Amino acid sequence: MRLVLATLIFCSSGFGAVAQQWDDLQRMKMATQLGSLLGSEEACGLSFNHEAVTRFIDTKVPEDDMEFTSMLSTMTGGTSYDLESMPKSQKVAHCRQIERVARSHGFIE
């Protein structure tokens, strides 16, 4: 019985750590994806609704996430830089999908 109880405690604490790592990964994924979107705005000739971006952040990003903004900045700058040397057809495809994603989140109408 003690072995079963010890196993359950060990497994539940292990699952908690895995769940936390999963949450952290999802938040970093969100920062990466939003950074790509925001970093594409100007190069793709788009203009995002700042209130919609604010609502998105308020809904999707925890208030205490101190890592989000640094990852967002890294991805935003990296995307802007990549777009400068992107082949034309790739840029067309990239910008088309960025526009579609931005529209789906209400960033543009």
N, C-alpha and C positions, 0 to 999 in steps of 0.2 A: 504494500500500500504506500509506504514512504517513497519507494522508487517511482511509482506512478505519479505521486504528487510532485516530487522533485522534477520529474520529466516534464510535467505540465507547466510548472513554474519556469523552467529553463526555456521551454518552447514558447511560452507566451511572452517572455522578455525578449527572446530572439525575434519573434514576429513583430514586436513593437519597434525594434531597431530597424528591421527591414521596412516596416511601414513608414518610419521617419525618413529613411533613405529614399524611398519612393516619392514621398511628398517633396523632399528637397530636389530630387531630379525633375519632378514636374514643374516646380517653380523656376528652376534654371532653364528648362525647356521653354517656358512661357516668356522669360526674359530674352532668350535667344530669338524666338520667333517674332516677338514684338519689336526687338531691335532691328531685325531684318526688314520688317514692315516700315518702321519709322525711318530707317536709313535709306529707304528707297523712295520716300515721298518726293523729294525735290528732283532727283535724277529721272524719275518717271513722270514728272510734270503733274503731280497730284497735289492737292491741298486738303489736309485732314481737318476735320472738325475737332477742335481741342476739347470741347465739352464731352464728346463721344470717347475720346482717348482717356479723359479723366474718369468717366464712368467705367470704362473697361478696367482701368487700374484698380479703382475702388472695389469692383466686383471680383476680380481675379487674383489680386496680389494681397497677401496678408499684410496688415499694418506694420508688423514687427520684422518684416523681411529686409534686413540690411544689405543682403547680397544682391538683391534684384537690380538696383540702380547701377552698380558697377558692371554687372553682366550686360545690362541693357546698353550702357554707354559703349562698351567694347564691341558689341554686335552692331550698334548703329554706325559707329565710325568705320568698322570693318566693311560693312555693306556699302557704305558711301564710297569707300576706297575701291572696292571690287568693281563697282559699277562704272568707274572711270575708264577701266581697261577692258570691260566686257565686250565681246564681239556683238555686233549689232543684232543679229538674230536671237542670240541668247538674251540680250537686254530686252528685246521686244517680248519674248516669252516670259521673262522674269517680271517685267512691268505689268504685263497682262494679268498674271496670277496675283501680283501684289494688289492691283486694282480690284480684282474680284474678292480677295480676302478682306480688303479694307471696306469695300461696300457691304459685305456680309456682316461686318461688325458695326456698321453704321458710321464709320469714319468719314465716308464720302457718300453723297446721295446721287 
